[in-house]
Amino acid sequence: MLTREDNNVLTQVGRGTPMGELIRRFWIPALLASEIAEPGGKPVRVRLLGEDLVAFRDTDGKVGLLDEQCPHRRASLALGDNSDGGLRCLYHGWKFATDGTCLDTPTEPSGSAFCSRIRAQAYPTREIGGVIWTYMGPAADLPQFPEFEWLSYPAVNAVPFKVLEDCNYAQAVEGTIDSAHAACCTASSRGARPRSTIMSATCNRRSKSNTPSTACATLACATSARKASCMRA
């Protein structure tokens, strides 16, 4: 069993935490490309590693992932107007490009250079395999994008999907790599006893019959979907 301190180190993923800083050094899935399929369409809220973000596809088809709160008065950019190459805040009309560049500050006087000094927090994105990926770490440490084989599969052979689980990311990972439940459920579903006496004892504690217990069956189904789960705080 982990101590409370070690558990916190493992499970906390906010900015500045050990695991949060580690995960931010990798390209990670943010949302499905289909969620922002339409150029100039409605922005989508995304919560990733404890941060509230907004994703949108501008009218030129470019994807942006910004801090949800406008840097001016902290209004939600998820309620903004996505048009003419940028996302405009509904409060005072400040407008931002997909890379966070401020494009317009209509409340400033004519000739003001204030806009050039403002940027929204933006994270780089890549659209591959039907998924919008992002990198949330230091720009100087930007890694090469991973060349997963399945990313090159045609659409008929790879269908992206996501599952939202009301749990910490560590619980999802633990279930995915837990080989014990697979042997238990497979053997039980065939009406046979598992080969391993340890596995047999595990199954017997969960169910006294030769049919898989609800816990085993539920876990097996959930595990098959966890591989596409997004990380959550």
N, C-alpha and C positions, 0 to 999 in steps of 0.2 A: 504494500500500500504506500502511496505517495504521502509525504507530509503536506500540510496545507500550503506551505511556502513553495514546494516543488510543483504542486498542482497549479498554483497561480502562474508560475513561470511557464508551464506547458500550455495552459488554456487561454491566457490573456493575449490578445492580438492587436490591441490599440497601438497607436504610434508611440514609440519610445520604450515599448516592452520588448524583452528578448525575442519571443516568438514572432511578435509583430514585425520587428525589424528584419528577422530572418526571412519570413514569407514575402516581405516587400522586395526582396532581392531577386524574385522570380517573376516571370510572366504568369499571370493567373487569369482564369475565366471571370468575366464580369457579368455578362448577360448574353442572351441569344441574339443573333443578328436580326432575327424575325421580330423581335420586340420593338425595334426602331427601323423597320424595313422601309418606310416611306420618307423620302427626302422632304424636309420641311414639316414632318409630322410632329405629333405631341411628344415632349420630353418624357423620360421615364426615370423614376426614382430608383437608385441602386444603393444598398447598404453593403459595404465591403470593408472587412477588417476594422470594424468599428467606426467607419467614416460614412457620413451621409453624402451621397453624390447624385449627380443628374447626368443621364446619358441622352444624347440626341444626334440625329443625322441632319446636317444642315441642308439647305436647298441645293447645294452643289454635290451632295452625296457623301461628304466627309463626316466621320464620326467623332464626336467630342465626349469627354468624360470630365466633368467639372465638379468642384465643390458645390453642393446644392445651394449654399447661402451666398448671395451676391456680396461682394466685398464692400459695397457701399453701405447699405442699411441692413444687411443680413436677411433680406427677403428671400423666399424660396424661388430659385431659378426653374424649378419643376413646373411653376405656374407661368413661366415666361412665354413670350411669343417667338417661335422659331421661324424666321423668315429672312429673306434677302441676305443669306450667307452668315447668319449669326443668331444667337439667342438673346433676346431683349428682356430685361427684368421688368415685371409688371408695375413696380413701385415708382421708380424715377426714370425708367427707360434706358438705363445703361445697357449696352449691348456688347456681347463677347463672342469671339470666334472659337472654333473647336480647340485651338491651342491655348486659350485663356486670354488672348490679346483683347484689350478693350477697343472696340470699334467706334463707339459713340457715347457721348455723355450730353444729352440734349439740354440738361438744365444748366450747363456751363455757358458762360458768355462766348460770343463769337471770337475766334482766334485763340481761345484757351488751349494750352498744351497739357492740361491736367490729364486728359485721357491717355496720353502716351506714358504716363507714370503708373498706370493702374493695370493690374493683371488679376484674373481669376485663377485660383488653384486648378490646374489642369494636369491630367495624366495621359501619357501616350497610349495609343490604342493600335491594335492590329485586328483585322477582320479575316479570320481564316477558319475553314471548316464549319461555317454557320455559327461561329461564336465570336463575340467581341472580347478580346483579351486586353489586359492592361498591365502596365508596370508601375508600381507605386513607390519605388525606392529612389535613392539619389540618382540624378541624371548621369553623374560621372561613372556610376557602376552599372549602367544599362547593359544587361546581358544579351547574348544572341538569342533570337527566338528559337524555341525548341522545335526540332524537326521530328515530331511524332509521325509515325507512318500513316496512321489513320486520317491525318489532316489532308492527305493527298488523295483520299478515296473519292470517287464520284458520289454524287448525292444519293444514288440508288443503293449504295453500299454502306453509307454512314448517315445516321439521322441524329442530329444534336438534340438534346433535351436536358432539362434540369429538374431537380427535385429540391424543394425547400424543406428542411428538417428543423424542427424547433429544438435544437440542441447545440452544444459547442462543437466546433470542427473536430476536436480530438475524439469525441465520441463516434463521429461518422467514420473517421480514419480507423479507429480501433475495430469497429464492426467490419470494415472492409478487409482488414488483414487478419481477422480472426478465423483461422482455419478449422477450429474445433467444431463450430456449429455446422459447417458444410458436411463433414463426415457423419455427424449425428443425424442430420435431416435426410441425407441421401440414403443411408442405411435403413432408417426407420420407414421411409416412404416405400421401400422395396419389401417391407415386412421382414427384413433380416436384422440380426443384431450387428452392430458395428464391430469391426475387427478388433479395434483397440478396447481393452477392458476399461481403460480410463474414459474413453468416449462412451462406452456402454453405461458406465456409472453416471456420467453426466446426463445422458438421456433418461435414465431411470429416475433421476431426481426430478426431472422436468415432467415426465409422463410415465405412468406405470403400464401403459399399453404399448403395442408395437406400432401404433400410428404416431406421426410426429405431433408433438405438443404445439399448442397455439403459439407459444413463445418462439419455438424453433421455426415454425412455418413463417411467422410474421417476420422474424429476423432475416430469414433466407430471402424473402421477397424484397425487403428493404435494402439488403446488401447489394442486390443486383442493380439497384438504381443509384446507389451512393456514388458511383464512379463519376457521375456528371454533376454532383452537388456542388454548389458554390460555397465558398468559405464565408461564415458569418461570425460576428462577434459573439 
